[in-house]
Amino acid sequence: MQELVEVECARWAGKGVRIRYENRSNRNGYKAGAMREGLKKQYAKECEYVAIFDADFQPDADFLRRTVPLLQRDPGLALVQARWRFVNADD
C-alpha cells in the first residue's frame, strides 16, 4: 500500500500539485502519533487547513469544495468529518 501511495503522490506532484509523501521511522502513538508528528512539520504549520486521510480512504472528488466552506462560515468549528469509502472495503 505504501508503494501505491508514494507512486500516486509522485504522479500528482508531476502535475504541479503541492503534495508530499512522508513515512515516519517509528510507530509511536500509531495513527494519533503520526498525525501529531505530521502537524509539527513546518509546511503543516503554514497551512490554513489540513486534510488527513488514511492510505486506503477514497474521499469524494468534491470533498474539499464541500467541507472547507463549512469551516470558513463558522470560526468556532475546528474540524469536519465526512463520509468516505475504503479502497479495500471488501477485503
N, C-alpha and C positions, 0 to 999 in steps of 0.2 A: 504494500500500500504506500509506503514512504516513497518508493521509486516513482509510482504513478503520480503522486502529488508533486514531487520535485520536477518531473517532466512537464506537468501541466502548468506549474508556476513559471518555468522557463519559457513555455510557449506564450504565455500572456506577457511576460517581460519582453519577449521578442517583438510583440505588437506595440510596445511603448507603455504598457501599464506598469505603474509603480507597485511592484509586488516583490516580496521576499520569501524565500524558503529557508527556514532555520530548523535545526534539530538539536535539542539540548543533550548534553552528555550524561545527565543523571535523571532519575525518575522520582526525585524527592517531591513529595506532595502530589504525585500523579497529575491529573488534569488541572487541579487548582494550582499546583506548584508551577506547572507550565504557563498558565495564564499569568500568575504573579510575576514570574521571571520575564515573560514577554512584555508585560506592561511597564517594566523597568527600563526597557530599551529606549534610547534617545529618540528614535524615529516614532515610537508609540507616544511618547510624551508630547511630540509636536503635532499629533493628530487631534482634531476636534471630536471625531467619532472613531470607534474601533469595533469592527465586526469580528466575532470569533466563531469559527466553525471547526468541528472535528473533521478528520480526513475523509470520513465516509458520509458526511452530510451533503445533501443536494438542495440548496436553497432555491426558491423560485427565482427566475431571471430578474424579476422586478422587486426583489427583496429590499434593496436599499431605497428605491423610489417610494416604496410603501411604508417603510419604517422610519426613515430619517425625518420626514415632515412631522411625525408624532413627537419626536424629541425636540424639534425646533419650536413647535407650538406650545409646549409645556415645560418651562425651565425647571419645574420640580420633578420631572421624570428623569430617571437615571439610566434605565435600560428598557429595551423592547425585545421580547422573545416572540418568535413566530413559528408557525407550523413548518415542518421540514420532512423530507423523505431521506431514507438511507440508501446508499449505493448497494449495500449487501443485505437489504431488508429480508430477503428470502433465504439467506444462508444460516 
